[in-house]
Amino acid sequence: MHWASSVGLLGNELHVADLAYQGGGPWVATGIKRRPLQDLTCTEKTPNRALAEARAPVERGVARLKSWRIFRRFR
């Protein structure tokens, strides 16, 4: 299951999402995919790390909610 998290920026909405949402438009911030048989450069890895840092707390929060017994039957 993929997710997108809304972050308000200056009255506009920017969604931080995983790589499955790539091509979702200018309001979706995703990482940079590795090209076939090539590694990412350092300048391409930097925004990927920043997005991962922004997504990590949300991922942990969702994981904690999924572990709560009361929410198990609603998934």
C-alpha positions as CSV (number, residue, x, y, z in Angstrom):
1,M,0.0,0.0,0.0
2,H,1.4,3.4,-1.0
3,W,0.9,6.6,0.8
4,A,1.2,10.3,0.4
5,S,1.5,12.9,3.2
6,S,0.3,16.4,2.9
7,V,2.6,19.2,3.9
8,G,1.3,22.8,3.8
9,L,3.8,25.2,2.1
10,L,2.8,28.9,1.8
11,G,-0.8,28.1,1.3
12,N,-0.2,25.5,-1.4
13,E,-0.1,21.8,-0.8
14,L,2.9,19.6,-1.5
15,H,2.6,15.9,-1.2
16,V,5.6,13.9,-0.2
17,A,5.3,10.4,-1.7
18,D,7.3,7.3,-2.4
19,L,8.7,6.3,-5.8
20,A,5.4,4.7,-6.9
21,Y,3.9,8.2,-7.3
22,Q,6.6,9.4,-9.7
23,G,5.0,11.4,-12.5
24,G,2.1,12.5,-10.3
25,G,2.5,16.1,-11.2
26,P,4.2,19.2,-9.8
27,W,2.5,18.9,-6.4
28,V,4.0,15.5,-5.7
29,A,7.6,15.4,-4.4
30,T,9.2,12.0,-5.0
31,G,12.7,10.6,-5.0
32,I,14.9,10.0,-8.0
33,K,14.9,6.5,-9.4
34,R,18.1,4.7,-10.3
35,R,18.6,4.2,-14.0
36,P,19.2,0.7,-15.3
37,L,22.8,-0.5,-14.7
38,Q,23.8,2.9,-13.2
39,D,24.1,4.2,-9.7
40,L,22.7,7.5,-8.5
41,T,25.2,10.4,-8.2
42,C,25.8,12.2,-4.9
43,T,23.7,15.2,-6.2
44,E,20.8,12.8,-6.9
45,K,21.2,11.0,-3.5
46,T,20.9,14.2,-1.5
47,P,17.2,15.0,-2.2
48,N,16.4,11.3,-1.8
49,R,17.8,11.4,1.7
50,A,15.9,14.6,2.5
51,L,12.6,13.0,1.4
52,A,13.4,9.9,3.4
53,E,13.9,12.0,6.5
54,A,10.6,13.7,6.0
55,R,8.7,10.5,5.4
56,A,10.3,8.5,8.3
57,P,8.2,9.9,11.2
58,V,5.0,9.3,9.2
59,E,6.0,5.8,8.3
60,R,6.7,5.1,12.0
61,G,3.4,6.6,13.0
62,V,1.4,4.5,10.5
63,A,3.3,1.4,11.6
64,R,2.4,2.1,15.2
65,L,-1.3,2.6,14.4
66,K,-1.3,-0.7,12.4
67,S,0.0,-2.5,15.5
68,W,-2.9,-1.3,17.7
69,R,-5.5,-4.0,18.1
70,I,-8.5,-1.7,17.8
71,F,-7.5,-0.8,14.2
72,R,-6.7,-4.3,13.0
73,R,-10.2,-5.1,11.8
74,F,-10.4,-1.8,9.8
75,R,-7.5,-2.6,7.5
